[in-house]
Amino acid sequence: MITLKNQYLTVLVNEFGAELTSVKAEDGSEYVWQADPTYWKRHAPVLFPIVGRLKDNQYSYQGNTYEMTQHGFARDNQFQIEDHQETSVTLLLTENAETLTKYPFKFQLRVRFELKDHELGVRFSVKNSSDKSMLFSLGAHPGFNVPFAGEGGFNDYFIRVAPKKAYQRIPLKPPYSDPNDLQELDFTKPLALNHDLFDSDALVLDLKGQQTTLMLANTHNDHGIALSLKDAPYVGVWSPYPKQAPFICIEPWWGLADTVDADGKLEDKFAINRLSGEQQFDAGYQIGFF
């Protein structure tokens, strides 16, 4: 386990999956979900090279069929520590014999965590290590305790989005997305949390790459988080249903689950990212803790 620390926060990151596992404030308050398997056994997995689920857990590429389960394999692989300082760490995953049976591309996936004052920056870079075109999706899945400091309950929390406006919502017909049936979700005012919001899985907002901040806060104390995105086309908000889970995930995505009408070909996958030979894709987000 890797520790990052400054005068305000102590952060733990696991090399397995490059997963953020803890963010504690000076007063001992824990912000990150602690992976109680009764509800969900993960903290903040990295989603690569797919986001969500494939139809029948498989896809085809250049005439070959590959099997891959939900959210891809990065979260279940050991990363190498490339650089570790007191307030930052860079972790690296590259292709191996096992990944090549699921995903026929050579890649370098870097995840960098950097702590500055009350903020944790998370940066991703995906490099195509070959001279052939590469297709991929990428996402983050951080879970946050609700409540943060033991005060109040799930229904005392709300999410506020800036800029304030109505956002297009891409509905899920679990577990697939349906971008042809866009709906509207009003964020001109805070969205009060309740478990029934997630009866059809995650709330997926189409951000259209606009700089956006989602704030998770409550009516009992001043604790909260603000997750800021500069370039993510989508963000998912999720909590397990019908379980009454004491956490919420705010998930920046550069990709989506297969659509309800997907043909199974990776080349045709909705919202897929493409990298030409030896090129690099950079993305990320920041979380402010208060």
C-alpha positions in Angstrom: 0.0 0.0 0.0 1.3 3.4 -1.0 0.9 6.4 1.4 0.6 10.1 0.3 0.5 12.7 3.0 0.4 16.4 3.6 -0.8 18.5 6.5 -4.5 18.1 5.6 -5.0 14.6 4.2 -3.6 11.1 4.3 -4.2 9.1 1.1 -3.7 5.3 0.5 -3.3 3.8 -3.0 -3.1 0.1 -3.7 -0.6 -1.0 -6.4 -3.1 -3.8 -7.3 -5.5 -2.1 -9.7 -4.0 1.4 -9.0 -6.9 1.8 -6.7 -7.5 4.7 -4.3 -8.5 3.0 -1.0 -8.5 5.8 1.6 -8.6 9.6 2.0 -8.6 10.7 5.7 -8.8 14.2 7.0 -6.9 15.4 10.1 -9.9 14.7 12.3 -9.9 11.0 11.2 -12.9 11.4 8.9 -12.8 8.8 6.1 -14.1 10.0 2.7 -13.6 6.8 0.6 -15.9 3.8 0.7 -14.2 1.0 2.6 -15.3 -1.9 0.4 -17.7 -3.7 2.7 -18.5 -6.8 0.5 -22.1 -6.8 1.8 -22.7 -3.9 -0.6 -19.7 -3.6 -3.0 -16.2 -5.0 -2.5 -14.2 -2.2 -4.2 -13.2 1.3 -3.3 -12.3 3.2 -6.6 -11.4 0.9 -9.5 -9.8 2.0 -12.7 -12.0 1.0 -15.7 -9.9 0.0 -18.7 -10.0 -1.0 -21.6 -13.9 -0.9 -21.4 -16.4 1.0 -19.3 -19.5 -1.0 -18.3 -20.5 -4.2 -19.9 -20.2 -5.7 -23.3 -23.0 -7.7 -24.9 -22.6 -11.3 -23.8 -19.2 -10.2 -22.3 -17.5 -10.4 -25.6 -16.6 -8.3 -28.7 -15.1 -9.0 -32.1 -12.1 -7.3 -33.7 -10.6 -8.0 -37.1 -12.5 -11.3 -37.3 -11.5 -12.6 -33.9 -13.8 -12.8 -30.8 -12.5 -11.8 -27.4 -14.1 -12.3 -23.9 -14.0 -9.5 -21.4 -16.0 -8.9 -18.2 -17.5 -5.7 -17.0 -15.2 -2.7 -16.7 -12.2 -4.5 -18.2 -9.1 -6.0 -16.5 -7.0 -3.0 -15.2 -8.7 -3.2 -11.8 -7.6 -6.8 -11.4 -3.9 -6.4 -12.4 -0.8 -5.4 -10.5 0.7 -2.0 -11.5 4.3 -1.1 -11.2 5.4 1.9 -9.2 7.2 4.2 -11.6 7.7 7.2 -9.3 6.8 7.8 -5.7 7.2 11.0 -3.7 5.7 12.2 -0.4 2.6 13.6 -2.1 2.5 11.8 -5.5 2.8 8.5 -7.1 2.7 7.3 -10.7 1.7 3.7 -11.4 2.1 1.8 -14.7 0.4 -1.2 -16.3 1.4 -2.7 -19.7 0.1 -5.5 -21.7 1.0 -9.1 -20.7 0.3 -12.6 -22.0 -3.0 -12.7 -20.1 -4.3 -9.3 -21.3 -3.4 -10.1 -24.9 -5.9 -13.0 -24.8 -8.6 -10.5 -23.9 -7.4 -7.3 -25.7 -5.1 -7.6 -28.7 -3.3 -4.2 -28.2 0.0 -3.2 -26.7 -0.4 -0.3 -24.4 1.0 1.7 -21.4 -1.6 2.8 -18.9 -0.4 5.3 -16.3 -2.3 6.5 -13.3 -0.9 9.4 -11.3 -2.2 10.6 -7.9 -1.0 13.9 -6.7 -1.9 15.5 -3.4 -1.9 19.3 -3.1 -3.5 21.0 -0.1 -7.1 19.8 0.2 -7.2 18.3 -3.3 -6.2 15.0 -4.9 -5.5 15.1 -8.6 -5.9 11.9 -10.6 -4.4 11.8 -14.1 -4.5 9.0 -16.7 -2.4 8.5 -19.7 -2.9 5.8 -22.3 -0.1 5.2 -24.8 -0.4 3.0 -27.9 2.9 1.0 -27.8 2.5 -0.3 -31.4 2.3 1.3 -34.9 -1.2 0.0 -35.3 -4.5 1.7 -34.4 -5.7 1.1 -30.9 -9.3 1.2 -29.6 -10.2 1.7 -25.9 -12.4 3.2 -23.2 -11.4 4.5 -19.9 -13.1 5.4 -16.6 -12.8 6.0 -12.9 -15.2 4.6 -10.3 -14.5 6.3 -6.9 -16.9 5.6 -4.0 -17.5 8.0 -1.2 -19.0 7.3 2.2 -22.4 8.6 2.9 -22.4 9.8 5.6 -18.8 11.1 5.8 -18.4 11.7 9.5 -21.2 9.6 11.1 -23.8 12.4 11.0 -27.1 12.0 9.2 -28.1 9.4 6.7 -28.2 8.8 2.9 -31.3 11.0 2.4 -29.5 14.0 4.1 -27.1 14.2 1.2 -27.4 16.0 -2.1 -25.4 16.5 -5.3 -25.0 19.9 -6.8 -23.6 20.4 -10.3 -21.9 23.4 -11.8 -22.7 24.8 -14.2 -26.3 24.7 -13.1 -28.5 23.6 -15.9 -30.5 20.7 -17.2 -28.2 17.9 -18.5 -29.0 15.2 -21.0 -29.2 11.8 -19.3 -28.3 8.6 -21.2 -30.6 6.0 -19.7 -29.4 2.5 -18.9 -31.5 -0.5 -19.8 -29.4 -2.6 -17.5 -26.7 -3.3 -18.2 -26.6 -1.5 -21.6 -26.8 2.2 -22.5 -29.4 3.7 -24.8 -28.2 7.0 -26.2 -31.1 7.0 -28.6 -33.5 7.6 -25.8 -32.0 10.7 -24.1 -33.8 12.2 -21.1 -33.3 15.4 -19.2 -32.1 15.7 -15.6 -32.6 19.1 -13.9 -29.5 20.3 -12.1 -30.5 23.9 -11.8 -31.1 23.0 -8.1 -29.4 20.3 -5.9 -30.5 16.7 -6.4 -31.5 15.2 -3.1 -30.3 11.6 -2.7 -32.5 8.7 -2.2 -31.9 5.0 -3.1 -34.8 4.9 -5.6 -32.8 7.2 -7.9 -30.8 4.1 -8.9 -33.5 1.6 -9.6 -32.4 1.6 -13.2 -28.7 1.6 -12.4 -26.4 4.7 -12.7 -27.5 8.2 -13.6 -25.3 8.9 -16.7 -24.9 12.5 -17.7 -23.7 13.6 -21.1 -21.3 16.4 -20.3 -20.2 17.0 -24.0 -16.7 17.6 -22.7 -17.7 20.7 -20.8 -15.8 21.6 -17.6 -18.0 20.4 -14.8 -17.9 20.1 -11.0 -20.1 17.7 -9.0 -20.3 18.5 -5.3 -21.5 15.9 -2.8 -22.6 17.5 0.5 -25.1 17.2 3.3 -27.4 19.2 5.6 -25.8 18.1 8.9 -22.1 19.3 8.7 -19.6 21.0 6.5 -18.0 17.9 5.2 -18.2 17.1 1.5 -16.3 16.5 -1.7 -16.2 18.4 -5.0 -15.1 16.3 -8.1 -14.1 18.5 -11.1 -13.8 17.3 -14.7 -12.2 19.2 -17.6 -12.6 16.8 -20.5 -14.7 13.8 -19.6 -17.6 13.3 -22.0 -19.7 11.4 -19.4 -20.1 11.1 -15.7 -22.0 8.3 -13.9 -23.6 8.6 -10.4 -24.3 5.3 -8.8 -25.2 3.4 -5.7 -26.3 -0.2 -5.5 -30.0 -0.9 -5.8 -32.1 -2.3 -4.1 -29.4 -2.5 -1.4 -29.5 0.4 1.0 -25.8 1.0 0.6 -24.1 3.8 2.6 -22.0 5.2 -0.2 -22.3 6.9 -3.6 -20.0 6.8 -6.6 -19.2 9.7 -8.9 -17.6 8.3 -12.0 -15.8 10.2 -14.8 -16.0 8.2 -18.0 -14.3 8.3 -21.4 -16.5 5.6 -22.8 -19.8 3.9 -22.2 -21.3 0.4 -21.8 -22.4 -1.3 -25.0 -25.6 0.2 -26.4 -28.8 -1.8 -26.6 -28.3 -2.1 -30.4 -24.5 -2.8 -30.4 -23.3 -5.1 -33.1 -20.5 -6.4 -31.0 -17.7 -5.1 -33.2 -15.1 -3.0 -31.3 -14.6 -0.8 -34.3 -18.3 0.2 -34.2 -18.6 0.6 -30.4 -20.4 3.8 -29.3 -18.1 6.4 -27.6 -14.9 4.3 -28.3 -11.6 6.2 -28.3 -9.0 5.7 -31.0 -5.2 6.2 -30.9 -3.0 5.9 -33.9 0.4 4.3 -33.6 2.7 5.5 -30.8 0.2 8.2 -29.8 -0.9 9.1 -26.2 -4.3 10.0 -24.7 -4.4 12.1 -21.5 -7.3 12.7 -19.2 -8.1 13.1 -15.5 -10.1 14.7 -12.7 -9.6 16.4 -9.3 -11.3 15.8 -6.0 -11.5 18.6 -3.4 -12.2 17.4 0.2 -13.8 19.7 2.8 
